[in-house]
Amino acid sequence: FWNKTILSQLYSGYNQPCQKKKKKKKQMLSFGKLCQFIEAAGHEHRPDMQKSLLRAAPFGKCFLDRFPPDSFVRMCQDLRVLNAVRDYHIGIPLTYTQYKQLTIQVLLDRLVLRRLYPLAIQICEYLRLPEVQGVSRILAHWACCKVQQKDLSDEDVARAINQKLGDTPGVSYSDIAARAYGCGRTELAIKLLEYEPRSGEQVPLLLKMKRSKLALSKAIESGDTDLVFTVLLHLKNELNRGDFFMTLQNQPMALSLYRQFCKHQELETLKDLYNQDDNHQELGSFHIRASYAAEERIEGRVAALPKNEFAAKATEDQMRLLRLQRLLEEELGGRFLDLSLHDTVTTLILRGHNKRAEQLARDFRIPDKRLWWLKLMALADLEDWEELEKFSKTTQQI
């Protein structure tokens, strides 16, 4: 409607005298109408109608001051993407409204799930999406699908993936290798890890694949001592003692690092290492150092400590009180746990369990005068004056 009315009037009046023509165009054109032309183009499915509507925008922009071109450029990009996916070879008849609601990321995901990787990459490059959100993500998905092709050899798949990906930023070869390992293609996973530049990503997956010795070699090549220690501790738990020591013999750097670890953490293991190496000089030095340090060992110092009878008795009484408090909570309800002995007795009196309170006082040898005082304070808090009077007249408490 806009195309047949406003555009036809503008073109038909284009040859009128200049002043009259400008006045008419300014009356008929506005920012809002120009935006409507652009918006209308988005809702058209026919490319020829899209072009007609979009041609109106630059024509009308000539007669408006400072009209921002962003919406026009954005619409041209959106229509080019929509026309590409609407093509009968692709068959995704998205409307402009649906496209805006889904966002470009969802559209790319749909193309990737259909394995339309070339089109998805072309769209990413055309829209200049960031590598991590666009091309890298699509290539990573393609590679993960590639490793599932059983008809190709491991070497062919690894070579094809490397030729396609190269050093593309944002693509993790370790993630692709993990997918290959999950598909049961361990050798392919190892070949893919050869292209992973980060040792910190290689080593954990190699350990998961039970390729510990290869993981140790990669960790040593990286020069990262923390990574080497991680592999060594894994090997120590995985192998028996003899095989572990033999593995260390073949890796001098790892052996040296493990010796340093044993000097601070496992002295007996260090002695075994010296014995296996027939390193009598270091073994002798070890025994000399051990003789000087024997008296300072924690075990010796703990054994030499005198027994603190009072602390031991107080600890036993506290443990007994905690057990009784837990029993009281189960039988009577309420909170008793972690109360002091006096508070426990007072709580029992306040709740009317006088016999329980007296029994507890006897068990923990609370003096009578202290028990009387606790009972006196509890009755006063309860404002039980009759019971307080009876208590005061009892000859036993007097």
Backbone hydrogen bonds, N-H to C=O, Kabsch-Sander energy under -0.5 kcal/mol:
donor,donor_aa,acceptor,acceptor_aa,energy
5,T,1,F,-1.5
6,I,2,W,-1.1
7,L,2,W,-1.3
8,S,3,N,-0.6
9,Q,5,T,-2.2
10,L,6,I,-2.5
11,Y,7,L,-2.8
12,S,8,S,-2.5
13,G,9,Q,-1.8
14,Y,11,Y,-1.1
16,Q,13,G,-1.4
21,K,17,P,-2.8
22,K,18,C,-2.6
23,K,19,Q,-2.2
24,K,20,K,-2.2
25,K,21,K,-2.4
26,K,22,K,-2.5
27,Q,23,K,-1.7
28,M,24,K,-2.0
29,L,25,K,-2.8
34,L,30,S,-2.2
35,C,31,F,-2.3
36,Q,32,G,-1.7
37,F,33,K,-1.8
38,I,34,L,-1.7
39,E,35,C,-2.7
40,A,36,Q,-2.9
41,A,37,F,-1.8
42,G,38,I,-1.1
43,H,39,E,-1.0
43,H,40,A,-0.5
44,E,41,A,-1.0
50,Q,46,R,-2.1
51,K,47,P,-2.5
52,S,48,D,-2.0
53,L,49,M,-2.3
54,L,50,Q,-2.5
55,R,51,K,-2.2
56,A,52,S,-0.9
57,A,53,L,-0.7
57,A,54,L,-0.6
59,F,55,R,-1.5
60,G,56,A,-2.8
61,K,57,A,-2.3
62,C,58,P,-0.8
62,C,59,F,-0.6
63,F,60,G,-1.6
64,L,61,K,-1.2
67,F,64,L,-0.5
73,V,69,P,-2.5
74,R,70,D,-2.8
75,M,71,S,-2.2
76,C,72,F,-2.1
77,Q,73,V,-2.1
78,D,74,R,-2.6
79,L,75,M,-2.8
80,R,76,C,-1.9
81,V,77,Q,-2.1
82,L,78,D,-2.8
83,N,79,L,-2.9
84,A,80,R,-1.5
85,V,81,V,-2.0
86,R,82,L,-1.9
87,D,83,N,-0.8
90,I,87,D,-1.7
91,G,87,D,-3.2
92,I,85,V,-2.5
94,L,92,I,-2.4
99,Y,95,T,-2.4
100,K,96,Y,-2.1
101,Q,97,T,-2.0
102,L,98,Q,-2.9
103,T,99,Y,-2.1
106,V,102,L,-0.5
107,L,103,T,-1.7
108,L,104,I,-2.5
109,D,105,Q,-2.1
110,R,106,V,-2.1
111,L,107,L,-2.1
112,V,108,L,-2.6
113,L,109,D,-2.4
114,R,110,R,-1.4
115,R,112,V,-1.5
116,L,111,L,-3.0
117,Y,115,R,-1.1
120,A,116,L,-2.1
121,I,117,Y,-2.6
122,Q,118,P,-2.4
123,I,119,L,-2.4
124,C,120,A,-2.1
125,E,121,I,-2.6
126,Y,122,Q,-2.5
127,L,123,I,-2.6
128,R,124,C,-0.7
129,L,124,C,-2.1
134,G,130,P,-2.1
136,S,131,E,-1.7
137,R,131,E,-0.9
138,I,134,G,-2.0
139,L,135,V,-2.8
140,A,136,S,-2.3
141,H,137,R,-1.9
142,W,138,I,-2.5
143,A,139,L,-2.5
144,C,140,A,-2.1
145,C,141,H,-1.8
146,K,142,W,-2.1
147,V,143,A,-1.8
148,Q,145,C,-1.1
149,Q,146,K,-1.7
150,K,148,Q,-1.0
152,L,149,Q,-1.1
157,V,153,S,-2.4
158,A,154,D,-2.5
159,R,155,E,-2.3
160,A,156,D,-2.5
161,I,157,V,-2.5
162,N,158,A,-2.2
163,Q,159,R,-2.6
164,K,160,A,-1.8
165,L,161,I,-2.9
166,G,162,N,-2.1
168,T,165,L,-1.6
171,V,168,T,-1.4
172,S,170,G,-0.5
173,Y,171,V,-0.7
176,I,172,S,-1.4
177,A,173,Y,-2.7
178,A,174,S,-2.3
179,R,175,D,-1.8
180,A,176,I,-2.2
181,Y,177,A,-2.6
182,G,178,A,-2.2
183,C,179,R,-1.3
184,G,181,Y,-1.6
185,R,180,A,-2.6
186,T,184,G,-0.8
189,A,185,R,-2.0
190,I,186,T,-2.2
191,K,187,E,-2.1
192,L,188,L,-2.4
193,L,189,A,-1.9
194,E,190,I,-0.8
194,E,191,K,-0.6
195,Y,192,L,-1.5
196,E,193,L,-1.0
199,S,197,P,-0.7
201,E,198,R,-1.3
202,Q,198,R,-1.5
203,V,199,S,-2.6
205,L,201,E,-0.8
206,L,202,Q,-2.1
207,L,203,V,-2.4
208,K,204,P,-2.0
209,M,205,L,-1.9
210,K,207,L,-1.5
211,R,206,L,-2.9
215,A,211,R,-2.2
216,L,212,S,-2.3
217,S,213,K,-2.0
218,K,214,L,-2.3
219,A,215,A,-2.4
220,I,216,L,-2.4
221,E,217,S,-2.3
222,S,218,K,-1.6
223,G,219,A,-0.9
223,G,220,I,-0.7
224,D,219,A,-0.8
225,T,223,G,-0.9
228,V,224,D,-2.0
229,F,225,T,-2.7
230,T,226,D,-2.0
231,V,227,L,-1.9
232,L,228,V,-2.6
233,L,229,F,-2.5
234,H,230,T,-1.6
235,L,231,V,-2.9
236,K,232,L,-2.5
237,N,233,L,-1.5
238,E,234,H,-1.6
239,L,235,L,-3.0
244,F,240,N,-2.4
245,F,241,R,-2.2
246,M,242,G,-2.2
247,T,243,D,-2.2
248,L,244,F,-1.9
249,Q,245,F,-1.7
250,N,246,M,-1.1
251,Q,248,L,-1.4
255,L,251,Q,-2.5
256,S,252,P,-2.5
257,L,253,M,-2.2
258,Y,254,A,-2.4
259,R,255,L,-2.2
260,Q,256,S,-1.8
261,F,257,L,-1.9
262,C,258,Y,-2.5
263,K,259,R,-2.1
264,H,260,Q,-0.8
264,H,261,F,-0.8
265,Q,261,F,-1.9
266,E,262,C,-0.6
270,L,266,E,-1.6
271,K,267,L,-2.0
272,D,268,E,-1.9
273,L,269,T,-2.1
274,Y,270,L,-2.1
275,N,271,K,-2.1
276,Q,272,D,-2.4
277,D,273,L,-2.0
278,D,275,N,-1.0
279,N,274,Y,-2.4
280,H,278,D,-1.5
283,L,279,N,-2.1
284,G,280,H,-2.5
285,S,281,Q,-2.1
286,F,282,E,-2.1
287,H,283,L,-2.0
288,I,284,G,-2.0
289,R,285,S,-2.4
290,A,286,F,-2.4
291,S,287,H,-2.1
292,Y,288,I,-1.6
293,A,289,R,-1.8
294,A,290,A,-1.0
296,E,293,A,-0.8
297,R,294,A,-1.2
301,R,297,R,-2.2
302,V,298,I,-2.7
303,A,299,E,-2.2
304,A,300,G,-1.6
305,L,301,R,-0.7
305,L,302,V,-0.8
309,E,307,K,-1.0
312,A,308,N,-2.3
313,K,309,E,-2.6
314,A,310,F,-2.7
315,T,311,A,-2.2
316,E,312,A,-2.2
317,D,313,K,-2.5
318,Q,314,A,-2.2
319,M,315,T,-2.3
320,R,316,E,-2.3
321,L,317,D,-2.5
322,L,318,Q,-2.3
323,R,319,M,-1.9
324,L,320,R,-2.1
325,Q,321,L,-2.7
326,R,322,L,-2.1
327,L,323,R,-1.9
328,L,324,L,-2.6
329,E,325,Q,-2.2
330,E,326,R,-1.8
331,E,327,L,-2.2
332,L,328,L,-3.3
333,G,328,L,-0.8
333,G,329,E,-1.0
336,F,334,G,-0.6
339,L,336,F,-1.9
344,T,340,S,-2.3
345,V,341,L,-2.2
346,T,342,H,-2.7
347,T,343,D,-2.4
348,L,344,T,-2.0
349,I,345,V,-2.1
350,L,346,T,-2.7
351,R,347,T,-1.7
352,G,349,I,-1.6
353,H,348,L,-2.9
354,N,352,G,-1.1
357,A,353,H,-2.0
358,E,354,N,-2.6
359,Q,355,K,-2.6
360,L,356,R,-2.4
361,A,357,A,-2.1
362,R,358,E,-2.1
363,D,359,Q,-2.6
364,F,360,L,-1.9
365,R,362,R,-1.1
366,I,361,A,-3.0
371,L,367,P,-2.2
372,W,368,D,-3.0
373,W,369,K,-2.1
374,L,370,R,-2.3
375,K,371,L,-2.5
376,L,372,W,-3.0
377,M,373,W,-2.5
378,A,374,L,-2.1
379,L,375,K,-2.6
380,A,376,L,-2.0
381,D,377,M,-2.2
382,L,378,A,-1.9
383,E,379,L,-0.8
383,E,380,A,-0.5
384,D,379,L,-2.0
385,W,383,E,-1.5
388,L,384,D,-2.0
389,E,385,W,-2.3
390,K,386,E,-2.4
391,F,387,E,-2.4
392,S,388,L,-1.9
393,K,389,E,-1.4
394,T,390,K,-0.6
394,T,391,F,-0.8
398,I,394,T,-1.6
